[in-house]
Amino acid sequence: MLGIDETRFGRPRWVRDEQTCRWRRTNPWQTGFVDLHGSQGLLGQVTGRTATAVTDWLDERSEQWRKAVQVVVIDPHAGYRKAIRQSLPHATVVVDHFHLVALANKTVTEVRQRITREHRGRRGRKTDPEWAPAPVAARPRTAV
């Protein structure tokens, strides 16, 4: 099982290219490759979060290593899926639960906001019942 996820190191910055005297935006993203089945931890890291960066890293591994990867866990990033389909076509792609729940919550919020605008003719306010936080008793309790 292979995990692929990005990490952002700082904010994007504009730097001036000394040769062309043009400004360009830096890319503070790194993509990490993690062994999710064994105890190896971080297998590698590359600059960027593009399909090319992931494909290049995967293609550097041996054919035997690539065939051994059966499941790849990613966030829902199209570039990662494209790279996996190209370099590991036999592997099953799974979206990690953190990003799946985050997308579901974002969708619920967008629907709630849209319905509130349609129903009230304005955006929601904290005094509106649909905007009020859930009562404390209704919230699930977690064990500490």
Secondary structure as GFF3:
##gff-version 3
##sequence-region A 1 144
A	DSSP	beta_strand	2	8	.	.	.	ID=ss1
A	DSSP	beta_strand	14	16	.	.	.	ID=ss2
A	DSSP	beta_strand	23	25	.	.	.	ID=ss3
A	DSSP	beta_strand	29	35	.	.	.	ID=ss4
A	DSSP	beta_strand	41	47	.	.	.	ID=ss5
A	DSSP	alpha_helix	51	60	.	.	.	ID=ss6
A	DSSP	alpha_helix	63	68	.	.	.	ID=ss7
A	DSSP	beta_strand	71	74	.	.	.	ID=ss8
A	DSSP	alpha_helix	78	87	.	.	.	ID=ss9
A	DSSP	beta_strand	92	95	.	.	.	ID=ss10
A	DSSP	alpha_helix	97	120	.	.	.	ID=ss11
A	DSSP	three_ten_helix	136	138	.	.	.	ID=ss12
###
